[in-house]
């Protein structure tokens, strides 16, 4: 008699094939569907290939998209469940006889599969009259099986993971139900099932019905239940039953969706699966809200009008979460996970609660609901979602009404103010006292309800001596002891663990480019954020190469391969200027429009800002890298940058030192150009008089071994400094961005204020002289683009003035105004040639025969003090040459 091996579809593979003896028949085993654990390509196909000519027959009725690959192979007898509701009826005496000798039968371990194996062993005959009918009844659930069929089914459900019991049932069936010892054991198991059935029916009482869906959450259940029975009970309440549970073997949360076999639903197609039963599928639990939204049907924001309710959510201390670990791969993985939760999963969650997303990116979510109870349910679920998915990130959520007659932008501003107060704890304190906030206590709108953080992280917590702490973050309790890429084992906390696990899952969805082309992220090339795949493809297109030739650096050491100077990188933090003034202009511009038109205008406004930031980022990187030779490793070109965060109007990015300032200049300039054009061309924003939307940035150039959090804090200070310069320019009537930068060559990073005072300020009596002109303005108008002029000054000094001579200027400047100018004149007149003198005049912006070192700062938004125009900043950058692409 042939040996029988019982399997699940995801358990087959090359290893199993090598263990099987002789000629093999496969019965009722579906081609594996693509899941995070397995796929056709990793299980079924290697199994078929490893068996080779030893595979005699494969008989199955589970539809799969790869069935068509085997229709011409007579060994594969494949049908649909509609054609054959059960596999045993497909097995005939002629089939068994023509197959010849069979040494091994591989069968599915359920009633259908065991019955099919028994029928094969009996030469194609039924083990008992009506066995085929029982298989159809139990697999389709359309009719009741016979008493013997019920007995066997109940026993198998009680012993669902017991292979020895499956063989006992097989023995009973092959005996044509005459084996009394086996029958007694089957009856005993059927009795055990009654307690499982009782527990199942208790859970069935907890179903919640939402329109066409009956939903129950049994994830806390640790004992076996009859999932099929539970789903059938749900289908008595609604057409579709949904059970959230845990796999009792792995502990992984999962989601099972089922409908009647003749319902016409095709869940395989709806959820883009590669195979399985159309009316019953199992998904990872992270797709729960996606499933609910798709099954209920999503609403569009334009379907809503007041009275309605706005949900506004803001991630708490986003940079604390991102920089919990300062390893590059962990930062990027955390950012990618956050992006996935903030965008995709949040959108599904909102839709599942009958709402619609207006904007969701960069840790911010804005959504609209018709009913307050739905909005508040979504708010509570959103809080749970962030913690569950990330392990440590928390979100503050507020819900406010949008009343009839209220300008939609005003409602958004009210939500932002409410959020700011909640962040400060003011709302909770006032609510406890029953007080309301006065008008004078209103919070100014500075962005999407957010202000840039200082960059401080949660203090180190040593914890109890009975616990271990995550060695990557220094603050989480360790939950795993995991092998690292350097070959060492480290204690890992939940923040790093969740981010790493998510980044390694094969769950990346296709991304549609503006051209309409669909691209799929490639984790092997270190795509993590959606922007990564887009950047690879766009840069490859500009180079006329394949996107697969490029990949991103995985750690800081790899990032700086080929950096100039060696080992140095730039850390860049950029953010849009004066978002509140844009909102104010939008609010004024949509007055008098209908509620629907106001909502459409705000949605278009939010979408354009996000698009503008992304497009400016892509074009700036292409402009800077154009024509540059990039380092390679293992046949792949390593891109010299890594996006850490891409939000609505803000970015965090690390890049090789030689590209840092040229990128910052290009990004800020292109952002302003694109924003101006996009706002003017959007139909729903016609008639709104927007000021120019500008961008500012802080850039730190330092060795990659310096403490990352110190770089982050310095970049945040530099960004604030740049924004102050931009604000002063605005006060003088110019909407213009700015960039401040700092080169760090030592091992310590002081705060910016101290650094500028002690290193770049010369005290001459009561007067202060500034050796630097930072921050510098950046504008699409060439005459106002100071940073570009600085970079041109650096180029003009190269090769014309000896670097050793230029370094002497530091000591000269520190002599003060009169003595310094006298010393500078002597220094200038000793220069070797006219070209050198010409370069110095160009740097100082003068045509004087002997120029003055110091001049009054009369620049737009300048500091009003005497300063050295460009020269010393250019000298400092000579050791950090800024490379631009082809002009």
Buried (B, 14 or more C-beta within 10 A) or exposed (E): EBEBBBBBBBBBBBEBBEEBEEBBBBBBBBBBBBBBBBBBEBBBBBBBEBBEEBBBBBBBBBBBBBBEBBEEEEBBBBBEBEEBBBBBBBBEEEBBEEBEEBBBBBBBBBBBBBBBBBBBBBEBBBBBEBBBBBBBBBBBBEEEBBEBBBBBBBBBBBBBEBEEBBBBBBBBBBBBBEBEEBBEBBEEBBEBBEEBBEBBBEBBEEBEEBEEBBBBBBEEBEEBBBBBBBBBBBBEBBBBBBBBBBEBEEEEBBBBBBBBBEEEBBBBEBBEBBBBBBBBBBBBBBBBBBBBBBBBEBBEBEEBBBEBBBBBBBBBBBBBBBBBBBBBBBBBBBBBBBBBBBBBBBBBBBBBBBBBBBBBBBBBBBBBBBBBEBBBBBBEBBBEBBEBBBBBBEBBBBBBBBEEEBBBBBBBBBBBBBBBBBBEEBBEEBEEEEEEBEEEEEBEBBBBBBEBEEBEBBEEEEBEEEEBBBBBBBBBBBBBEBEEEEEEEBBBBBBBBBBBBBBEEEBBEEBEEEEEEEBEBBBEBBBBBBBBBBBBBBBBBBBEEEBEBBBBBBBBEBBBBBBBBEBBBBBBBBBBBBBEBBBBBBBEBBEEBEBBBBBBBBBBBBBBBBBBBBBBBBBBBBBBBBEBEBBBEEEBBBBBBBBBBBBBBBBBBBBBBBBBBBBBBBBBBBBBBBBBEBBEEBEBBEEBEBBBBBBBBBBBBBBBEBEBBBBBBBBBBBBBBBBBBBBBBBEEEBBBBBBBBBBBEEEEBBEBEEBBEEEBBBEBEEEBBBBBBBBBBBBBEEEBBBBBBBBBBBBBBEEBBEEEBBEBBEEBBBBBBEEBBBBBBEBBEEBEEEEBBBBBBBBBEBEEEEBBBBBEBEBBBBBEEBBBBBBBBBBBBBBBBBBBBEE
